[in-house]
């Protein structure tokens, strides 16, 4: 019997296309943290998150930590997700890997992020369990094809 896959979802650069020169169509802007630039969100992504949660054990893999549940998900109408515990922000993206590895264990894992580092690529390549890295352009953000790619991968396990 195949173990239920772990699905990891980053926020900035994925759900929040911060590198887009203007707010993309379908997105809204909101200040999430006082003194910072507005973040972007798309309410349609709530349904995508729910689809992923039905296909595996969906976790936040973001420096936002619990703030992703408290400030972001309510805008999408989605219940809170478990959170991968990263070092305090700011931290080097390479430091996501040990925390992700701890959550993934020996289960199949798909990781959606805008910054898969060399350390993350090596980690994924060395894992005996099926591993999928989905890279998202932070100037574009999450696309339906990214969701479908993970869903297709999970269905083939």
Protein Blocks (a to p, Z undefined) as FASTA:
>chain_A
ZZdddddddfehplmcfkbmbdcehiacddfbghiacddddfklmmmmmmmmmmmccddd
dfklmmlmmmmmmmnopacddddddddddddfklmmmmmmmmnmmaccddddfbdcfklm
mmmmmpmbdcddddddfknopafklmmmmmmmmmmZZ
